[in-house]
């Protein structure tokens, strides 16, 4: 399971659009706080009230960091969905343009064939020379031969008129199809430009998200150590406590997501939906995927500390994107299954269903490493990272 690069947005036909608006809303901007220094921490330890305030301050900063990372991940996900839709539209437009081009070429061939047949008939009449009807009358001595030749001439004239009509109709069809094909190719080129712009936006958003995660992990290590000092606990115990709290929060989010899904399903039964769905299935956002994973931890006997390891592992592998694809290796999905078809052992909808991917990934981790923390340790020890 190789780590996809920040530029790994090659598309397979996938999934539903959960497209966010461009940029983050002003209301989503967190209150900016400066990280406390170690001097601040030591000073706070001397006063119980100051100590509690600093604990709350650091805890709040850590939560803000996680919210910021999640917001950037959702932003990258939204831009990726826009690219997927643009790419899907481009594929459809390309197929339509190719079909019209082939039909126009076929119609032009038929028109050219009809024109050639007319030319051959005209040439035959020309070689006969003069007024064919007058020649027939003057040259024929027997009435039966004259009637035969006149009948032949009449049929030849009818045949010529029929071929001419077919030639005109074929040419009109060819012209109409050529014009449609030209418009379809122009639309295809426009969509190709749009898809490239969407891809660039998705890659830029993912780069921002990756940078945010890397920066936050460094800051979180320091903040966790400071929090451990204030609480008179070891860093390991403090990290486990924070992971347990994050696990509980994710479980609550999973319950809310389940309720929201039930409400959405009920609303969908009342009126038709308008969300874009490429193929079949639904692509969950990174936050929704993590909430589902949290709800499954108990099935494997994994506690809250393991959830933190799982989050870190799959941030490194895929950013928790169900449509993450690494073109260099072929790894796909949230757990970066290689090949992607391995996940079919859990469900045929593995291309778009985050739940299917997560269950397969958890099964894989359980069988191979025992726990997410075991998988994370192996992943971190390898360069390039894989597990």
Steps between C-alpha positions, in 0.01 A plus 500: 500500500705782366450860606335706222670824409327834532461496121328159492155594372468260202136404462315176496131532433363568833275653729258771641580867538502653847624829358571782742503867407825655378713590800409468865220717638595776737312328781733200470810706576623399848617744762876523462693433821875501551639170622617534862872492572659266752548800727124559487441137595743509794348826625148359478598198714561731796134607518204261494269742321764599245583133453139411418471793262816394318375141478178625343697731271728223371211257464312763299801563275536127430132476412534803273796342322298187434203705377726695266651181359152351451382818325797491263440131432135571420607786275735269310225239480255753355747614237567136415130436452478797266787354300334159488181653362692705244693190396180297471342773285813506285487125445134518400562795266799328342295187432217706351742696278667179379162344419385804302833519317470133397138548390594810297783310330265211417238738357764677292619166361144417392461843343828462311395154378169635370678786324740256336208290372340810347830586336521153350148527356571845359816368340306213340246743354779726379676213324172416328508855357223740393131460559470138600129491439534639143782255425285213613214607272721549193713187542239240594339309212284266702230624738569242771865606520396865510259439791767304686757774462248768601407299809863458593554872457203578724626270773846654471348847546301384805810337645700818450234709676487255792877499543506878479234531773689259722823690442338829598344348811829333599690823456248693709529240774880510484500880524263497799700233683827680427360820652382309809838329530677838481284633784556183703878525457492865606305400813746218564793743480324739739439220748861384469614848603252501788613154615863613502407806706304284744793260528740783577261634765468153655876452508555842654235438765653162581846655529361754747329221695818290511706797616243579768506142627880498515512833684226398741668172587815685604308753708281231651803307626622806690155589629438143616829500690409832663157369593657190653725721713206703625302187583799327659468210257738341250479600134385149412215514751403848384503392136284200582257726690471741207452210259227360723324836500532522122360148474198593710445811288521293182246255639263786571558629147424154361170491690409846369601398148278192522206712611569751223513217247162374615353849469656542155362165389153593615524834319625329185196274495279808499676682216757410234860583581726711282846392616740391226571129528770359265400141446349380825560538869596795716837641592535599864705798611816436709316608816211262430744219425679552831170506686405165346841353584458611862168316518671177386794501743317296762445217251875438504551555872698820437483788747519874454879511479488272196260738327759778515752269334249406231426866428872577463562193284227571247569873493846401382369245252201674342387800703194284576378554141296211364601594146876539565695328221876459466580469126856387565395189692128460432411514871150631560259620766530599865718200596686512164420143404737355240338400274169672566305186408609336828232706672234319298527226763298732726270656242463557127453872566859543619572765234270756661395367840725626780346253748596205281855632469531565874377153600741339254784717629422417863486129416838531328656685796356250749629199307845640417591731790248433774427867568506837320790612722695194386425589137598864561833398653579285196390781266720758671803268496493462122613746235306550284220437748278195456337240721 
